[in-house]
Amino acid sequence: MVTQRTEGLYRLFLLCQIVMAALLFWFGVWVMVTFYSPGAGAEFTWRRYSIYCGLIVIGMCLESLSRSGSKNYFLQNELLRQHRLSLRQTIAGVALLVLYLIGTKDAFISRVFFFNFVPWLYVALFFSHHYLPSLLARGIFAGRRDEKTLLVGSSRKAAQLREWLRRKAEIGLRTVGLICDEKIDKTEDGIPVLGTCEELEKVIRELGITQIILLEFPLFTEINRNIIRICDQLGIRLIIVSDLEEKLRHSVTHFEDDGFRFIGLREEPLESPLNRFFKRAIDLAIAIPVTLFIFPLFVAIVWIAQRFQSPGPLFHAQIRAGMQNRQFKIYKFRTMRPDHEQLERQARDGDERVYPLGKWFRKLSIDEVPQFWNVLRGDMSIVGPRPHLIEHNNQFSRLMANYHVRAFVKPGITGLAQVRGFRGEARNNSDIENRVACDLEYLENWNLSLECGIILRTLAQLIVPPRTAY
């Protein structure tokens, strides 16, 4: 019920925004035709501007379809989020119109109208994000649609739902009180304690309760069975808060497959063949030009530098751990002197093993260019967790129990950890934890915008290398 109310209100809110944008557009056209160009081909103007208005509406609809995740954010008064969404909607609507104008070489639209309408559209959308959801919620869910909600569980669990209950009050979930076995009159948040579990049925009948929220996942004791029986007998809606994450001390994800319901520990977007296809397409689109045109140039530069400062093999090959910890041979331009024997030691700032120009090759990530060959072979991707030496993998996995989860996806030349500054030598446990946290965030939240964003941020860091690059 809660999800349906939220999503229904969200769709109605989007519809109101689209109608508002269209009305604002036509009001601007009316002002232009009436006061600035009266009688100048009015019928033709209205016909052409109908196309323009339709394109703006389509652009806004496409933007709304591109959003992912929970729709609850539209009930939260966060000015920065409202600004970003308003800007996205404005850009999406106007961009489609501009593409049409360029593609058809249409010069009919009034520049004065266009450059006045765009800022007003943003302002209208911004204020609608701030005020409209609450107005719609109060108008729709007040009165008979009000749900008298009773909480059942501990006061500590009720406190955890404080902000959620406050937000859901806008869509008609009015918290009446709490049923618990604690000897208190009310919780720290001021929710009155109305009785114990034995008095549940009495409280429901006296107060006309229409909904119960069970604050803990039921352990199938007699008390919990009694709660479920009472709700069924009295026609009370029952919602159960899943605290499996707290019990398991790990985030979980719920999914259904072939008639069975399962609980997993994380989302994995790259298990979708379509997502893997898009990711591989990006890999090839970047790796093929780099290998054909950029790689030969750097081969010549590095070879000349090595001849003068550190003669020896052009490339350095190592066995690294890849996807599912399968071993593969990674290639890099050699930046260290060939006669050192400390193969397992991590490179550090001022490392004596690195020849002078090799320091710049490492700082500018030129030494990583041969790894585009690993991308073409399918051992690596452009973006992903950085592959480590087998010895380092064994060492790091002893520090973090979930370290090897990062191997669910292909290793990458760059990654979320690297663009956030977690690169170079891992000096302590915190460095490893930060990198693994970023790798897991990438694994669980992969999407095209995240992938492209990491690539663009990596390009920016090639121009201005971070302090941790060495």
SULQUI-V494605 format. One line per field, one symbol per residue. ss: DSSP state (H for helix, E for strand, C for the rest). phi: phi as a letter, one per 20 degrees, with the letter a starting at -180 (. if undefined). burial: I if it has 24 or more other C-alpha atoms within 12 Angstrom, else O. A space follows every 50 residues. Layout:
ss=???
phi=???
burial=???
This chain:
ss=CHHHHHHHHHHHHHHHHHHHHHHHHHHHHHHHHHHHCCCCCHHHHHHHHH HHHHHHHHHHHHHHHCCCCCCHHHHCCCHHHHHHHHHHHHHHHHHHHHHH HHHHCCCCCCHHHHHHHHHHHHHHHHHHHHHHHHHHHHHHHCHHHCEEEE EECCHHHHHHCHHHHHHHHHHCEEEEEEECCCCCCECCCCCEEEECHHHH HHHHHHHCCCEEEECCCCCCCHHHHHHHHHHHHHCCEEEECCCHHHHHCC CCEEEEECCEEEEECCCCHHHCHHHHHHHHHHHHHHHHHHHHHHHHHHHH HHHHHHHHHCCCCCEEEEEEECHHHCEEEEEEECCECCCCCCCCCCCCCC CCCECHHHHHHHHCCHHHCCHHHHHHHCCEEEECCCCCEHHHHHHHHHHC CCHHHHHHCCEEEECHHHHCCCCCCCCCHHHHHHHHHHHHHHHHCCCHHH HHHHHHHHHHHHHCCCCCCC
phi=.fffffffffffffffffffffffffffffffffddbfmemfffffffff fffffffffffffffffcnfefffededffffffffffffffffffffgf fffeledffffffffefgfffffffffffedfgffffffedfmfefdfdd ecqeffffffegffffffffdneefercdbefecebefenffeeqeffeg fffgffdmfdbcdefcffeleffffffffffffemefdcdfedffffela fccdbcblnddccdeafcgfffgfffffffffgffefffffedeggffgf fffffffedagqffdcdcecedflmfebeedbffddffeedefefffcfm fffefgffffgffemffeggfffffffnfccfdrfffdfgffgfffffec fegfffefcffcfcaffffenecnfeebffffffffgffffffecgbfff gffffffffffffcfffeeb
burial=OIOOIIOOIIOOIIOIIIIIIIOIIIOIIOOIOOOOOOOOOOOOIIOOIO IIIIIIIIIIIOIIOOOOOOIIIIIIOOOOOIOOIIIIIIIIIIIIIIOO OOOOOOOOIOOOIIOOIIOIIIIIIIOIIIOIIIOIIOOOIOOOOIIIII IIIIIOIIOOIOOOIOIIIIIIIIIIIIIIOOOOOIIOOOIIIIIIIOOI IOIIOOOOIIIIIIIIOOOOOOOIOOIIOIIOOOOIIIIIOOOOOOOOOO OOOOOOOOOOOOOOOIOIIIOOOOOOOOIIOIIIOIIIOIIOOOIOOIIO OIIOIIOOOIOOOIIOOOIIIIIOIOOIIIIIIIIIIOOOOOOOOOIOOO OOIIIOIIIOIIIIIIIIIIIIIIIIOIIIIIIIIIIIIOOIIOOIOOOO OOIIIIIIIIIIIIIIIIIIIIIIIIOOOOIIIIIIIIIIIIIIOIIIOO IOOIIOIIOOIIOOIIOIII
